Amino acid sequence: MRIDIITVLPEMLEGFFNCSIMKRAQTKGLVEIKIHNLRDYTDDKYRRVDDYPFGGFAGMVMKIEPIERCIKALQAEREYDEVIFTTPDGEQFNQPMANTLSLAQNLIILCGHFKGIDYRIREHLITKEISIGDYVLTGGEIAAAAIADAVVRIIPGVISDDQSALSDSFQDNLLAAPVYTRPADYKGWKVPDILLSGHEAKIKEWELQQSIERTKKLRPDLLKD
Ligand code: SAH
């Protein structure tokens, strides 16, 4: 899989994708993540990619031309499954969406800034609009990092134990069961006996039971589906 991220703040994302599991996924050749500086696609002598909004509104708007040039340059090289725009009024990101996107070959993620991007880009070039929650960030970089991370971590081989990604919260519409490690007794705070029993089938049953109970209590909305 290949993910191309278009941003005015490449340094913000380079650090993120150069750490931990995201870095390892790239080293292992399971994903290619390319970060593009939108300012490289403008002819403006000050490398500006924003301009005043029509209508006299407050704030600045990202211009069409550099974004179109960058997207078209990428599309000339390969076919993209989706051209994603991160935006608070997009479809809310969730695990099923991450699962679907993880099957893609090539994705573009465009990060907005300022008041957003010229709406014509959304009408003509964007195929999917994603929000990471009902709050407004200063830019799309954190959203792009969240989307790419959730998508990449479920690509087979990225997390060493495939099962571990499948038993996380929201897979099967259930929250994960609690997890524990040594010591089994910390100043009287004890690990549930069943986990120390070595009885695999009973432990699996306990895990499912815990998942169901925690989902009923904390996120009953998930069980409606
Ligand atoms: N004026 C816009 C907000 C702009 S915030 C509005 O009211 O909808 C600047 C940029 O940050 C956006 O273009 C988007 O790319 C990003 N952003 C902010 N909040 C986000 C969220 N919840 N999810 C995804 N992207 C977000």
py3Dmol code that shows the C-alpha trace and the ligand (Angstrom):
import py3Dmol

protein = """\
ATOM      1  CA  MET A   1       0.000   0.000   0.000  1.00  0.00           C
ATOM      2  CA  ARG A   2       1.054   3.567  -0.660  1.00  0.00           C
ATOM      3  CA  ILE A   3      -0.225   6.669   1.140  1.00  0.00           C
ATOM      4  CA  ASP A   4       0.548  10.158  -0.203  1.00  0.00           C
ATOM      5  CA  ILE A   5      -0.104  12.980   2.228  1.00  0.00           C
ATOM      6  CA  ILE A   6      -0.330  16.573   0.989  1.00  0.00           C
ATOM      7  CA  THR A   7       0.411  19.216   3.621  1.00  0.00           C
ATOM      8  CA  VAL A   8       1.878  22.656   4.252  1.00  0.00           C
ATOM      9  CA  LEU A   9       3.600  21.274   7.362  1.00  0.00           C
ATOM     10  CA  PRO A  10       5.604  18.222   6.227  1.00  0.00           C
ATOM     11  CA  GLU A  11       7.886  18.382   9.279  1.00  0.00           C
ATOM     12  CA  MET A  12       4.899  17.768  11.532  1.00  0.00           C
ATOM     13  CA  LEU A  13       4.200  14.438   9.836  1.00  0.00           C
ATOM     14  CA  GLU A  14       7.757  13.300   9.092  1.00  0.00           C
ATOM     15  CA  GLY A  15       8.470  12.899  12.814  1.00  0.00           C
ATOM     16  CA  PHE A  16       5.283  10.938  13.359  1.00  0.00           C
ATOM     17  CA  PHE A  17       5.874   8.449  10.538  1.00  0.00           C
ATOM     18  CA  ASN A  18       9.523   8.018  11.518  1.00  0.00           C
ATOM     19  CA  CYS A  19       8.714   6.371  14.842  1.00  0.00           C
ATOM     20  CA  SER A  20       7.732   3.011  16.199  1.00  0.00           C
ATOM     21  CA  ILE A  21       5.286   0.801  14.296  1.00  0.00           C
ATOM     22  CA  MET A  22       4.711   3.287  11.447  1.00  0.00           C
ATOM     23  CA  LYS A  23       8.447   3.357  10.786  1.00  0.00           C
ATOM     24  CA  ARG A  24       8.767  -0.427  11.012  1.00  0.00           C
ATOM     25  CA  ALA A  25       5.872  -0.945   8.566  1.00  0.00           C
ATOM     26  CA  GLN A  26       7.774   1.154   6.020  1.00  0.00           C
ATOM     27  CA  THR A  27      11.123  -0.536   6.672  1.00  0.00           C
ATOM     28  CA  LYS A  28       9.445  -3.929   6.199  1.00  0.00           C
ATOM     29  CA  GLY A  29       8.097  -2.681   2.839  1.00  0.00           C
ATOM     30  CA  LEU A  30       4.451  -3.149   3.889  1.00  0.00           C
ATOM     31  CA  VAL A  31       3.569   0.472   3.265  1.00  0.00           C
ATOM     32  CA  GLU A  32       5.112   3.455   1.499  1.00  0.00           C
ATOM     33  CA  ILE A  33       4.270   6.821   3.030  1.00  0.00           C
ATOM     34  CA  LYS A  34       5.157   9.904   0.983  1.00  0.00           C
ATOM     35  CA  ILE A  35       4.730  13.381   2.373  1.00  0.00           C
ATOM     36  CA  HIS A  36       4.403  16.231  -0.127  1.00  0.00           C
ATOM     37  CA  ASN A  37       4.933  19.891   0.659  1.00  0.00           C
ATOM     38  CA  LEU A  38       2.079  21.739  -1.019  1.00  0.00           C
ATOM     39  CA  ARG A  39       4.309  24.820  -1.333  1.00  0.00           C
ATOM     40  CA  ASP A  40       6.425  22.927  -3.885  1.00  0.00           C
ATOM     41  CA  TYR A  41       3.440  23.101  -6.249  1.00  0.00           C
ATOM     42  CA  THR A  42       2.970  26.869  -6.422  1.00  0.00           C
ATOM     43  CA  ASP A  43       4.582  29.411  -8.754  1.00  0.00           C
ATOM     44  CA  ASP A  44       3.972  32.185  -6.220  1.00  0.00           C
ATOM     45  CA  LYS A  45       7.278  33.848  -5.429  1.00  0.00           C
ATOM     46  CA  TYR A  46       6.454  33.820  -1.699  1.00  0.00           C
ATOM     47  CA  ARG A  47       5.279  30.185  -1.970  1.00  0.00           C
ATOM     48  CA  ARG A  48       1.818  31.201  -0.737  1.00  0.00           C
ATOM     49  CA  VAL A  49      -0.896  28.589  -1.076  1.00  0.00           C
ATOM     50  CA  ASP A  50      -3.770  30.588   0.488  1.00  0.00           C
ATOM     51  CA  ASP A  51      -5.735  33.706  -0.441  1.00  0.00           C
ATOM     52  CA  TYR A  52      -8.571  35.910   0.834  1.00  0.00           C
ATOM     53  CA  PRO A  53     -12.082  34.430   0.645  1.00  0.00           C
ATOM     54  CA  PHE A  54     -14.639  35.813  -1.786  1.00  0.00           C
ATOM     55  CA  GLY A  55     -17.543  37.427   0.035  1.00  0.00           C
ATOM     56  CA  GLY A  56     -15.407  39.280   2.557  1.00  0.00           C
ATOM     57  CA  PHE A  57     -15.456  36.509   5.181  1.00  0.00           C
ATOM     58  CA  ALA A  58     -12.787  36.234   7.878  1.00  0.00           C
ATOM     59  CA  GLY A  59      -9.748  33.953   7.535  1.00  0.00           C
ATOM     60  CA  MET A  60      -7.818  32.586   4.567  1.00  0.00           C
ATOM     61  CA  VAL A  61      -8.713  29.853   2.090  1.00  0.00           C
ATOM     62  CA  MET A  62      -6.382  27.353   0.411  1.00  0.00           C
ATOM     63  CA  LYS A  63      -6.131  27.968  -3.320  1.00  0.00           C
ATOM     64  CA  ILE A  64      -7.138  25.485  -6.017  1.00  0.00           C
ATOM     65  CA  GLU A  65      -4.082  25.568  -8.245  1.00  0.00           C
ATOM     66  CA  PRO A  66      -1.303  24.088  -6.058  1.00  0.00           C
ATOM     67  CA  ILE A  67      -3.635  21.386  -4.752  1.00  0.00           C
ATOM     68  CA  GLU A  68      -4.829  20.446  -8.239  1.00  0.00           C
ATOM     69  CA  ARG A  69      -1.254  20.357  -9.537  1.00  0.00           C
ATOM     70  CA  CYS A  70      -0.097  18.111  -6.725  1.00  0.00           C
ATOM     71  CA  ILE A  71      -3.046  15.693  -6.991  1.00  0.00           C
ATOM     72  CA  LYS A  72      -2.779  15.547 -10.809  1.00  0.00           C
ATOM     73  CA  ALA A  73       0.989  14.921 -10.626  1.00  0.00           C
ATOM     74  CA  LEU A  74       0.361  11.960  -8.312  1.00  0.00           C
ATOM     75  CA  GLN A  75      -2.525  10.641 -10.404  1.00  0.00           C
ATOM     76  CA  ALA A  76      -0.322  10.747 -13.503  1.00  0.00           C
ATOM     77  CA  GLU A  77       1.962   8.198 -11.792  1.00  0.00           C
ATOM     78  CA  ARG A  78      -0.610   5.700 -10.511  1.00  0.00           C
ATOM     79  CA  GLU A  79      -4.302   5.118  -9.895  1.00  0.00           C
ATOM     80  CA  TYR A  80      -5.659   6.098  -6.494  1.00  0.00           C
ATOM     81  CA  ASP A  81      -8.487   4.298  -4.730  1.00  0.00           C
ATOM     82  CA  GLU A  82      -9.472   7.448  -2.846  1.00  0.00           C
ATOM     83  CA  VAL A  83      -8.496  11.104  -2.686  1.00  0.00           C
ATOM     84  CA  ILE A  84      -9.329  11.899   0.929  1.00  0.00           C
ATOM     85  CA  PHE A  85      -9.841  15.362   2.407  1.00  0.00           C
ATOM     86  CA  THR A  86      -9.667  15.737   6.182  1.00  0.00           C
ATOM     87  CA  THR A  87     -12.469  18.029   7.305  1.00  0.00           C
ATOM     88  CA  PRO A  88     -14.673  18.432  10.396  1.00  0.00           C
ATOM     89  CA  ASP A  89     -17.826  18.224   8.244  1.00  0.00           C
ATOM     90  CA  GLY A  90     -16.772  14.891   6.676  1.00  0.00           C
ATOM     91  CA  GLU A  91     -17.980  11.385   7.470  1.00  0.00           C
ATOM     92  CA  GLN A  92     -16.892  10.405  10.970  1.00  0.00           C
ATOM     93  CA  PHE A  93     -13.849   8.122  10.942  1.00  0.00           C
ATOM     94  CA  ASN A  94     -14.305   4.737  12.598  1.00  0.00           C
ATOM     95  CA  GLN A  95     -12.883   1.199  12.598  1.00  0.00           C
ATOM     96  CA  PRO A  96     -15.027  -0.160   9.716  1.00  0.00           C
ATOM     97  CA  MET A  97     -13.798   2.754   7.576  1.00  0.00           C
ATOM     98  CA  ALA A  98     -10.178   2.011   8.577  1.00  0.00           C
ATOM     99  CA  ASN A  99     -10.708  -1.671   7.697  1.00  0.00           C
ATOM    100  CA  THR A 100     -12.056  -0.773   4.242  1.00  0.00           C
ATOM    101  CA  LEU A 101      -9.276   1.740   3.543  1.00  0.00           C
ATOM    102  CA  SER A 102      -6.625  -0.791   4.581  1.00  0.00           C
ATOM    103  CA  LEU A 103      -7.589  -2.853   1.503  1.00  0.00           C
ATOM    104  CA  ALA A 104      -6.692   0.013  -0.851  1.00  0.00           C
ATOM    105  CA  GLN A 105      -3.542   0.061  -2.969  1.00  0.00           C
ATOM    106  CA  ASN A 106      -3.023   3.824  -3.145  1.00  0.00           C
ATOM    107  CA  LEU A 107      -4.494   6.644  -1.083  1.00  0.00           C
ATOM    108  CA  ILE A 108      -4.067  10.411  -1.134  1.00  0.00           C
ATOM    109  CA  ILE A 109      -4.813  12.358   2.041  1.00  0.00           C
ATOM    110  CA  LEU A 110      -5.080  16.134   1.747  1.00  0.00           C
ATOM    111  CA  CYS A 111      -4.621  18.206   4.910  1.00  0.00           C
ATOM    112  CA  GLY A 112      -6.534  21.474   5.081  1.00  0.00           C
ATOM    113  CA  HIS A 113      -5.516  24.632   6.918  1.00  0.00           C
ATOM    114  CA  PHE A 114      -6.834  28.113   7.688  1.00  0.00           C
ATOM    115  CA  LYS A 115     -10.616  28.304   6.966  1.00  0.00           C
ATOM    116  CA  GLY A 116     -10.344  25.252   4.721  1.00  0.00           C
ATOM    117  CA  ILE A 117      -9.902  24.684   0.987  1.00  0.00           C
ATOM    118  CA  ASP A 118     -11.663  26.276  -2.009  1.00  0.00           C
ATOM    119  CA  TYR A 119     -14.912  24.295  -2.203  1.00  0.00           C
ATOM    120  CA  ARG A 120     -14.422  23.518  -5.910  1.00  0.00           C
ATOM    121  CA  ILE A 121     -11.562  21.163  -4.976  1.00  0.00           C
ATOM    122  CA  ARG A 122     -14.001  19.195  -2.853  1.00  0.00           C
ATOM    123  CA  GLU A 123     -16.509  19.095  -5.703  1.00  0.00           C
ATOM    124  CA  HIS A 124     -14.103  18.068  -8.444  1.00  0.00           C
ATOM    125  CA  LEU A 125     -11.048  16.303  -6.999  1.00  0.00           C
ATOM    126  CA  ILE A 126     -11.934  14.780  -3.630  1.00  0.00           C
ATOM    127  CA  THR A 127     -13.578  11.336  -3.485  1.00  0.00           C
ATOM    128  CA  LYS A 128     -13.939  10.960   0.282  1.00  0.00           C
ATOM    129  CA  GLU A 129     -14.215  13.456   3.156  1.00  0.00           C
ATOM    130  CA  ILE A 130     -13.299  12.298   6.647  1.00  0.00           C
ATOM    131  CA  SER A 131     -13.647  13.920  10.069  1.00  0.00           C
ATOM    132  CA  ILE A 132     -11.884  12.496  13.104  1.00  0.00           C
ATOM    133  CA  GLY A 133     -14.458  13.936  15.506  1.00  0.00           C
ATOM    134  CA  ASP A 134     -16.798  16.777  16.325  1.00  0.00           C
ATOM    135  CA  TYR A 135     -14.166  19.374  17.170  1.00  0.00           C
ATOM    136  CA  VAL A 136     -12.057  21.728  15.051  1.00  0.00           C
ATOM    137  CA  LEU A 137      -8.276  21.422  14.772  1.00  0.00           C
ATOM    138  CA  THR A 138      -5.974  24.061  13.277  1.00  0.00           C
ATOM    139  CA  GLY A 139      -4.943  21.745  10.436  1.00  0.00           C
ATOM    140  CA  GLY A 140      -5.551  18.332   8.907  1.00  0.00           C
ATOM    141  CA  GLU A 141      -2.167  16.820   9.872  1.00  0.00           C
ATOM    142  CA  ILE A 142      -3.316  15.200  13.122  1.00  0.00           C
ATOM    143  CA  ALA A 143      -6.354  13.827  11.290  1.00  0.00           C
ATOM    144  CA  ALA A 144      -4.159  12.480   8.458  1.00  0.00           C
ATOM    145  CA  ALA A 145      -1.808  10.885  10.996  1.00  0.00           C
ATOM    146  CA  ALA A 146      -4.741   9.302  12.862  1.00  0.00           C
ATOM    147  CA  ILE A 147      -6.293   7.926   9.657  1.00  0.00           C
ATOM    148  CA  ALA A 148      -2.994   6.588   8.276  1.00  0.00           C
ATOM    149  CA  ASP A 149      -2.034   5.031  11.631  1.00  0.00           C
ATOM    150  CA  ALA A 150      -5.380   3.241  12.045  1.00  0.00           C
ATOM    151  CA  VAL A 151      -5.234   1.999   8.440  1.00  0.00           C
ATOM    152  CA  VAL A 152      -1.588   0.879   8.474  1.00  0.00           C
ATOM    153  CA  ARG A 153      -1.661  -0.950  11.811  1.00  0.00           C
ATOM    154  CA  ILE A 154      -4.217  -3.464  10.507  1.00  0.00           C
ATOM    155  CA  ILE A 155      -2.291  -4.329   7.335  1.00  0.00           C
ATOM    156  CA  PRO A 156      -1.266  -7.983   7.852  1.00  0.00           C
ATOM    157  CA  GLY A 157       2.317  -8.181   9.122  1.00  0.00           C
ATOM    158  CA  VAL A 158       2.500  -4.635  10.512  1.00  0.00           C
ATOM    159  CA  ILE A 159       1.720  -5.702  14.067  1.00  0.00           C
ATOM    160  CA  SER A 160       3.696  -8.840  14.785  1.00  0.00           C
ATOM    161  CA  ASP A 161       0.741 -10.779  16.186  1.00  0.00           C
ATOM    162  CA  ASP A 162      -2.102 -10.382  13.649  1.00  0.00           C
ATOM    163  CA  GLN A 163      -4.571 -11.579  16.244  1.00  0.00           C
ATOM    164  CA  SER A 164      -3.707  -8.675  18.450  1.00  0.00           C
ATOM    165  CA  ALA A 165      -5.111  -6.104  15.983  1.00  0.00           C
ATOM    166  CA  LEU A 166      -8.249  -8.188  15.484  1.00  0.00           C
ATOM    167  CA  SER A 167      -9.027  -8.331  19.204  1.00  0.00           C
ATOM    168  CA  ASP A 168      -8.858  -4.556  19.639  1.00  0.00           C
ATOM    169  CA  SER A 169     -11.869  -2.431  20.472  1.00  0.00           C
ATOM    170  CA  PHE A 170     -14.472  -1.833  17.716  1.00  0.00           C
ATOM    171  CA  GLN A 171     -13.577  -4.949  15.710  1.00  0.00           C
ATOM    172  CA  ASP A 172     -16.896  -6.904  15.891  1.00  0.00           C
ATOM    173  CA  ASN A 173     -18.537  -3.813  17.432  1.00  0.00           C
ATOM    174  CA  LEU A 174     -17.166  -4.734  20.859  1.00  0.00           C
ATOM    175  CA  LEU A 175     -14.800  -2.944  23.212  1.00  0.00           C
ATOM    176  CA  ALA A 176     -11.668  -4.873  24.163  1.00  0.00           C
ATOM    177  CA  ALA A 177     -11.452  -6.905  27.382  1.00  0.00           C
ATOM    178  CA  PRO A 178      -9.129  -5.553  30.118  1.00  0.00           C
ATOM    179  CA  VAL A 179      -5.465  -6.605  29.927  1.00  0.00           C
ATOM    180  CA  TYR A 180      -2.943  -7.260  32.708  1.00  0.00           C
ATOM    181  CA  THR A 181       0.751  -8.033  33.104  1.00  0.00           C
ATOM    182  CA  ARG A 182       3.126  -8.998  35.919  1.00  0.00           C
ATOM    183  CA  PRO A 183       3.051  -8.873  38.885  1.00  0.00           C
ATOM    184  CA  ALA A 184      -0.125 -10.919  39.403  1.00  0.00           C
ATOM    185  CA  ASP A 185      -0.579  -9.241  42.777  1.00  0.00           C
ATOM    186  CA  TYR A 186       0.481  -5.601  43.137  1.00  0.00           C
ATOM    187  CA  LYS A 187       0.035  -4.468  46.744  1.00  0.00           C
ATOM    188  CA  GLY A 188      -3.189  -6.456  46.923  1.00  0.00           C
ATOM    189  CA  TRP A 189      -4.490  -5.373  43.447  1.00  0.00           C
ATOM    190  CA  LYS A 190      -5.056  -8.764  41.908  1.00  0.00           C
ATOM    191  CA  VAL A 191      -5.300 -10.053  38.349  1.00  0.00           C
ATOM    192  CA  PRO A 192      -8.522 -12.092  37.748  1.00  0.00           C
ATOM    193  CA  ASP A 193      -7.797 -15.743  38.736  1.00  0.00           C
ATOM    194  CA  ILE A 194      -9.069 -17.088  35.412  1.00  0.00           C
ATOM    195  CA  LEU A 195      -6.158 -15.449  33.550  1.00  0.00           C
ATOM    196  CA  LEU A 196      -3.668 -17.376  35.692  1.00  0.00           C
ATOM    197  CA  SER A 197      -5.497 -20.715  35.262  1.00  0.00           C
ATOM    198  CA  GLY A 198      -3.863 -21.667  31.946  1.00  0.00           C
ATOM    199  CA  HIS A 199      -7.303 -22.891  30.751  1.00  0.00           C
ATOM    200  CA  GLU A 200      -7.347 -21.517  27.200  1.00  0.00           C
ATOM    201  CA  ALA A 201     -11.036 -22.101  26.381  1.00  0.00           C
ATOM    202  CA  LYS A 202     -12.235 -20.624  29.669  1.00  0.00           C
ATOM    203  CA  ILE A 203      -9.945 -17.607  29.206  1.00  0.00           C
ATOM    204  CA  LYS A 204     -11.408 -16.991  25.710  1.00  0.00           C
ATOM    205  CA  GLU A 205     -14.910 -17.232  27.175  1.00  0.00           C
ATOM    206  CA  TRP A 206     -13.972 -14.748  29.931  1.00  0.00           C
ATOM    207  CA  GLU A 207     -12.508 -12.369  27.335  1.00  0.00           C
ATOM    208  CA  LEU A 208     -15.708 -12.366  25.270  1.00  0.00           C
ATOM    209  CA  GLN A 209     -17.872 -11.990  28.367  1.00  0.00           C
ATOM    210  CA  GLN A 210     -15.814  -9.007  29.507  1.00  0.00           C
ATOM    211  CA  SER A 211     -16.028  -7.439  26.048  1.00  0.00           C
ATOM    212  CA  ILE A 212     -19.797  -7.769  26.002  1.00  0.00           C
ATOM    213  CA  GLU A 213     -20.221  -6.447  29.554  1.00  0.00           C
ATOM    214  CA  ARG A 214     -17.922  -3.461  28.997  1.00  0.00           C
ATOM    215  CA  THR A 215     -19.642  -2.604  25.698  1.00  0.00           C
ATOM    216  CA  LYS A 216     -23.104  -2.809  27.317  1.00  0.00           C
ATOM    217  CA  LYS A 217     -21.947  -0.524  30.101  1.00  0.00           C
ATOM    218  CA  LEU A 218     -19.736   1.959  28.247  1.00  0.00           C
ATOM    219  CA  ARG A 219     -20.935   1.977  24.631  1.00  0.00           C
ATOM    220  CA  PRO A 220     -24.420   0.437  24.372  1.00  0.00           C
ATOM    221  CA  ASP A 221     -24.813   2.261  21.025  1.00  0.00           C
ATOM    222  CA  LEU A 222     -22.341  -0.206  19.442  1.00  0.00           C
ATOM    223  CA  LEU A 223     -24.612  -3.162  20.215  1.00  0.00           C
ATOM    224  CA  LYS A 224     -27.550  -1.674  18.295  1.00  0.00           C
ATOM    225  CA  ASP A 225     -26.055  -2.868  15.003  1.00  0.00           C
TER     226      ASP A 225
END
"""
ligand_1 = """\
26
SAH
N -13.670 26.294 8.621
C -13.681 24.867 8.753
C -12.601 24.400 9.733
C -11.211 24.629 9.251
S -10.044 23.972 10.338
C -15.034 24.419 9.261
O -15.654 25.158 10.028
O -15.458 23.287 8.935
C -8.653 23.795 9.264
C -8.410 22.414 8.706
O -8.129 21.517 9.761
C -9.552 21.781 7.942
O -9.588 22.193 6.603
C -9.240 20.301 8.066
O -8.336 19.862 7.083
C -8.568 20.215 9.429
N -9.481 19.735 10.491
C -9.924 20.462 11.530
N -10.731 19.739 12.331
C -10.792 18.498 11.795
C -11.482 17.307 12.152
N -12.267 17.242 13.213
N -11.301 16.213 11.363
C -10.528 16.271 10.259
N -9.862 17.382 9.862
C -9.989 18.490 10.618
"""
view = py3Dmol.view(width=600, height=400)
view.addModel(protein, "pdb")
view.setStyle({"model": 0}, {"cartoon": {"style": "trace"}})
view.addModel(ligand_1, "xyz")
view.setStyle({"model": 1}, {"stick": {}})
view.zoomTo()
view.show()
